[in-house]
Amino acid sequence: MADQLIKGLEGVIVAQSQSSKVDGQNGRLLYRGISIEEFVEHQAPYEEVAYLLWHGRLPTRAELDQFSAQLASERALPEKVLDAIREFPRSADPMVVLRTVVSLMAMYDENPDDLSPDNLRRIATRLLARFPTILAAFHRLRQGLEPVEPRQDLGHAANYLYMLNGEEPGPRSVEGVNAYLVLLADHGMNASTFTARVVAGTQADMYGAISAAIASLKGPLHGGAPPRVMATLEKIGAPERVEAFVEEALARKERIMGIGHRVYKTWDPRAKILREMARNIAEETGNRKWYEIAHTLEQAAVSRLAAKGLYTNVDSYTAPLLYSVGIPVDLMTPTFAVSRVAGWCTHLLEQYADNRLIRPRAEYVGPVDQHYVPIDRRE
Ligand code: COA
């Protein structure tokens, strides 16, 4: 057994997975061996990617129809869960709302502790179906509006936008959000996925593992970056101010949000696709401002930083894309969770099926040979 301290477990392989392959040198991401570009090129619905991840193969048309219908039928929240959301403070962070409601859902599940693959897939389907409903319900309520009931005739992405905004979204917006959900569905052993696996490793229930994953995704070093990108775009304010902003930021040795990645040392393949989607949405909605600032920022930053292996990452276009379809800044990280729940559940299916308690060690660096001093003799 290695006795070496590896801070942050960087580079340590903690599990085998057949779900996604991240190739940081070549800027590639594969789901079950298929390049992410192919899903977007063929306009694969997010539901199909979830099926692929959970079952290990693409569904037939009949299987996809059945899975999509099952997801749609699971969208509505139990009345008691909705009542609980009504009581939440309007100022609550939507990530806290999501993590709390997932935990709450365990109490209304008929069989949360059965870890057999069929039951785990049933819970995974329910979780994936309900993330958008939870967020949209809270978002409506905090604005003093009634939640919009989910529709069964819309796909996952379209229904999410419909429940958030109360009106049917345009085709480019649906295409863009669907692509976003597809592109973020899984990404190797990232922090939230590892968190979920640690919980599952103790044979605790899936709701607990997923609420822990949400807690982990919330941090600014993981899922919390898009709001910071949006803040940068807002601060810049107009495309013609980008050059000066970049010059000044780099002179002050500041980091430009949306640039750089721990694994990708070339273009992040997801950013390239989201750039296209963000441009399409800008055209559909007529709101070109955020796309144009983001695009000008990309050109100005990458031309100066590519030599250091710094390119735009997935968050650079996530922010303008989601913002343009009516997803407010504090729902960006929760929308990341709407997508990533597919990957979390895939890794949980793997972990439960081939489990070993995840229990590393700490190197003790505190004192030894100390003695207990009775309280009345302490200084
Ligand atoms: N803007 C300007 N310079 C950057 C930079 C950025 N966004 N990201 C990294 N660099 C520079 C560092 O200053 C460092 O330069 P130096 O070698 O001259 O000191 C070099 O690139 C390597 O940085 P390092 O911190 O080792 O990279 P990392 O792999 O640890 O960091 C990120 C990866 C994502 C944390 C980092 O790129 C970052 O902070 N990006 C901005 C935040 C963001 O977009 N996060 C979303 C990630 S998906």
Residues whose N, C-alpha, C, O or C-beta is under 5 A from the ligand:
A	BS01	COA	A225 E254 R255 I256 M257 G258 I259 G260 H261 R262 N313 D315
